[in-house]
Amino acid sequence: MELAAHQLAALRALADAVVPANGFYARKLAGVDLAFESLADFSARVPFTTKSELADDHNAHPPIGTTHTFPTGCYNRFHQT
């Protein structure tokens, strides 16, 4: 499998797992067609996530925001910049 095809398959699998389970990205990507045909198509359709969006979500939904995909018990590290 060529590199771009492998990356596209991994990106599709990631989107399929994250969007239904992650409140932040479910809201952010609502209405975005995630059936992208290429990496360039993905880049054109999916908006960048900014630090201020993440901070706003964290402040609106303390203590950890809605950016987690799995139950909080699955996490054992927290990184903050």
C-alpha positions as CSV (number, residue, x, y, z in Angstrom):
1,M,0.0,0.0,0.0
2,E,1.4,3.4,-0.9
3,L,2.0,5.9,1.9
4,A,-0.8,8.3,1.0
5,A,-3.3,5.4,0.8
6,H,-2.1,4.1,4.2
7,Q,-2.4,7.6,5.7
8,L,-5.8,8.1,4.3
9,A,-7.1,4.8,5.7
10,A,-5.7,5.7,9.1
11,L,-7.3,9.1,9.0
12,R,-10.7,7.7,8.0
13,A,-10.4,5.2,10.9
14,L,-9.5,7.9,13.3
15,A,-12.4,10.1,12.2
16,D,-14.8,7.2,12.4
17,A,-13.7,6.6,16.0
18,V,-13.4,10.2,17.2
19,V,-16.4,12.0,15.8
20,P,-19.2,9.9,17.4
21,A,-17.4,9.6,20.8
22,N,-15.9,13.1,21.2
23,G,-18.3,15.9,22.1
24,F,-16.0,18.7,21.0
25,Y,-15.3,17.3,17.6
26,A,-18.9,16.0,17.1
27,R,-20.0,19.6,17.4
28,K,-17.1,21.1,15.4
29,L,-17.5,18.7,12.5
30,A,-21.3,18.5,12.5
31,G,-22.4,19.0,8.9
32,V,-18.9,18.3,7.5
33,D,-18.8,15.4,5.0
34,L,-16.1,13.1,6.3
35,A,-16.2,10.8,3.3
36,F,-13.0,12.4,2.0
37,E,-11.3,10.9,-1.1
38,S,-7.8,12.2,-0.5
39,L,-5.6,13.9,2.1
40,A,-6.0,17.1,0.2
41,D,-9.8,16.7,0.3
42,F,-9.6,16.2,4.1
43,S,-7.5,19.3,4.5
44,A,-10.0,21.3,2.4
45,R,-13.1,20.1,4.3
46,V,-12.0,19.9,7.9
47,P,-11.3,23.2,9.7
48,F,-8.2,23.6,11.9
49,T,-8.7,23.5,15.6
50,T,-7.2,26.4,17.5
51,K,-5.9,26.6,21.0
52,S,-8.6,29.2,21.8
53,E,-11.3,26.8,20.7
54,L,-9.9,24.1,23.1
55,A,-9.5,26.6,25.9
56,D,-13.1,27.9,25.4
57,D,-14.4,24.3,25.5
58,H,-12.4,23.6,28.7
59,N,-13.7,26.7,30.4
60,A,-17.3,26.0,29.3
61,H,-17.2,22.4,30.5
62,P,-14.9,22.1,33.6
63,P,-13.0,20.4,34.8
64,I,-11.8,18.6,31.7
65,G,-13.9,19.9,28.8
66,T,-15.5,17.7,26.1
67,T,-12.3,17.0,24.1
68,H,-11.9,13.5,25.5
69,T,-12.9,10.5,23.3
70,F,-12.8,7.8,25.9
71,P,-14.1,7.6,29.5
72,T,-11.9,9.6,31.9
73,G,-10.8,6.4,33.6
74,C,-8.9,5.4,30.4
75,Y,-6.5,8.4,30.7
76,N,-3.5,8.3,32.9
77,R,-1.6,11.4,31.7
78,F,-2.6,15.0,31.2
79,H,-0.5,17.5,29.1
80,Q,-1.2,21.2,29.1
81,T,0.6,23.9,27.2
